[in-house]
Amino acid sequence: MNALMLASEGEMEPPLLPPLPELVIGLIAFAIVFFFLAKKLLPTINKSLDERREAIEGGMEKAEAAQAEAQQVLEDYRAQLADARHEASRLRQEAQEQGVALIADMRSEGRRQREEIIAAGHAQIEADRKAAAASLRQDVGKLAGDLAGRIVGESLADASRQSRTVDRFLDDLEAKAADQKKAEATR
């Protein structure tokens, strides 16, 4: 009933609808604000958001690139380290081989020098023995000649005869000594 009464009175406006002039002014004000926001403020906001998004994405891309580069550098470093270890191992092995070869060379050189020294010593001993034997022969020959001259009572001054006699005597002694050595060796 109240609603009928209100409707019968006629000119009363509905309570939810604003008056028409206020509605038009509100719509015009909204359009001006909307136009201002759409043309001036919204592009600036969008531009700022785009810049911020690009900065963030660029930073992420840079971070990913830096991380990839760091990973590559790490892999290169590990490869270089492995190569360096391999090279050091190879150098140690070569040094050991060279050391062994050097020691072998030094030993063979030492043996060769020892053999040369021994051969030179034998040659010197042989030369000294021959010189001593020749000197001894002369001394023995002279003494034997003097002794024979005293026994016989005459001088045996002939040096060639004296030398032949002494040589025959000493050769006979050497032959007897060699025969004795052979006899002892066969026993």
C-alpha positions in Angstrom: 0.0 0.0 0.0 2.7 2.4 0.6 4.1 1.8 -2.7 0.8 2.5 -4.4 0.5 5.6 -2.5 3.9 6.8 -3.6 3.1 5.9 -7.2 -0.2 7.8 -7.1 1.4 10.9 -5.8 3.3 10.8 -9.1 6.2 13.0 -9.0 8.3 11.4 -6.5 11.6 10.0 -7.7 12.8 6.6 -6.9 15.1 6.6 -4.0 18.0 4.7 -5.8 18.3 6.9 -8.8 20.0 10.3 -8.5 18.5 13.3 -10.1 19.2 13.6 -13.8 21.3 16.9 -13.8 23.6 15.4 -11.1 23.9 12.3 -13.1 24.9 14.2 -16.2 27.4 16.4 -14.4 28.9 13.3 -12.7 29.2 11.5 -16.0 30.9 14.5 -17.6 33.3 14.8 -14.7 34.0 11.1 -14.8 34.7 11.3 -18.6 37.1 14.2 -18.0 39.0 12.3 -15.3 38.9 9.1 -17.3 40.2 11.0 -20.4 43.0 12.7 -18.3 44.0 9.4 -16.7 43.8 7.5 -20.0 45.9 10.0 -22.0 48.3 11.4 -19.5 48.7 9.3 -16.4 48.2 5.8 -17.7 51.0 6.0 -20.4 53.4 7.3 -17.8 52.4 4.5 -15.4 52.7 1.9 -18.2 56.1 3.3 -19.2 57.4 3.1 -15.7 56.0 -0.5 -15.3 57.6 -1.5 -18.7 61.0 0.1 -17.6 60.8 -1.7 -14.3 59.9 -5.0 -15.9 62.8 -4.6 -18.5 65.2 -3.7 -15.7 64.1 -6.8 -13.7 64.2 -9.1 -16.7 67.5 -7.5 -17.8 68.9 -8.0 -14.4 67.8 -11.6 -14.3 69.2 -12.2 -17.8 72.5 -10.5 -16.7 72.5 -12.6 -13.6 71.9 -15.8 -15.6 74.6 -14.7 -18.1 77.0 -14.0 -15.3 76.2 -17.4 -13.7 76.7 -19.2 -17.0 80.0 -17.3 -17.5 81.1 -18.2 -14.0 80.2 -21.8 -14.6 82.2 -21.7 -17.9 85.2 -20.1 -16.1 85.0 -22.7 -13.4 84.9 -25.5 -16.0 87.9 -23.9 -17.8 89.7 -23.6 -14.5 89.1 -27.2 -13.7 90.2 -28.3 -17.1 93.4 -26.2 -16.8 94.0 -27.6 -13.3 93.6 -31.2 -14.7 96.0 -30.3 -17.6 98.5 -28.8 -15.1 98.3 -31.9 -12.9 98.7 -34.1 -16.0 101.7 -32.0 -17.2 103.3 -32.1 -13.7 102.9 -35.9 -13.6 104.4 -36.2 -17.0 107.3 -33.9 -16.0 107.9 -35.9 -12.8 107.9 -39.1 -14.9 110.4 -37.6 -17.4 112.6 -36.4 -14.6 112.6 -39.8 -13.0 113.4 -41.4 -16.3 116.2 -38.9 -17.0 117.5 -39.5 -13.4 117.6 -43.2 -14.0 119.3 -42.7 -17.4 121.8 -40.2 -15.9 122.6 -42.7 -13.0 123.1 -45.5 -15.6 125.3 -43.2 -17.7 127.4 -42.2 -14.7 127.8 -45.8 -13.7 128.9 -46.8 -17.1 131.3 -43.8 -17.3 132.6 -44.7 -13.9 133.2 -48.3 -15.0 134.9 -47.1 -18.2 137.2 -44.8 -16.2 137.9 -47.5 -13.7 138.8 -49.9 -16.5 141.0 -47.2 -18.1 142.7 -46.6 -14.7 143.2 -50.3 -14.2 144.6 -50.8 -17.7 146.9 -47.8 -17.3 148.0 -49.2 -13.9 148.7 -52.6 -15.5 150.6 -51.0 -18.3 152.6 -48.9 -15.8 153.3 -52.0 -13.7 154.4 -53.9 -16.7 156.6 -51.1 -17.9 158.1 -50.8 -14.4 158.6 -54.6 -14.2 160.4 -54.6 -17.6 162.5 -51.6 -16.6 163.3 -53.3 -13.3 164.1 -56.6 -15.1 166.4 -54.8 -17.5 168.1 -53.0 -14.7 168.4 -56.2 -12.7 169.8 -58.1 -15.7 172.5 -55.4 -16.1 173.3 -55.4 -12.4 173.2 -59.2 -12.2 175.3 -59.4 -15.4 177.9 -57.0 -14.0 178.0 -58.8 -10.7 178.2 -62.2 -12.3 181.0 -61.0 -14.6 182.9 -59.6 -11.7 182.4 -62.8 -9.7 183.4 -65.0 -12.5 186.4 -62.9 -13.2 187.5 -63.3 -9.5 186.9 -67.0 -9.6 188.7 -67.6 -12.9 191.2 -65.0 -12.0 191.0 -63.1 -15.3 188.8 -60.3 -16.4 185.8 -61.0 -18.4 185.6 -57.6 -20.0 183.9 -58.6 -23.2 180.4 -57.1 -22.6 178.7 -59.0 -25.4 179.8 -62.4 -24.2 179.0 -61.4 -20.7 175.5 -60.2 -21.7 174.8 -63.5 -23.7 175.9 -65.6 -20.8 173.7 -63.7 -18.3 170.7 -63.7 -20.7 171.0 -67.5 -21.1 171.2 -68.0 -17.4 168.2 -65.8 -16.6 166.2 -67.4 -19.5 166.9 -70.8 -18.0 165.7 -69.5 -14.6 162.5 -68.1 -16.1 161.8 -71.3 -18.0 162.2 -73.4 -14.8 159.9 -71.0 -12.9 157.2 -71.2 -15.7 157.5 -75.1 -15.7 157.0 -75.0 -11.9 153.9 -72.8 -12.2 152.4 -75.2 -14.8 153.1 -78.2 -12.6 151.4 -76.5 -9.6 148.4 -75.5 -11.7 147.8 -79.0 -13.0 147.9 -80.5 -9.4 
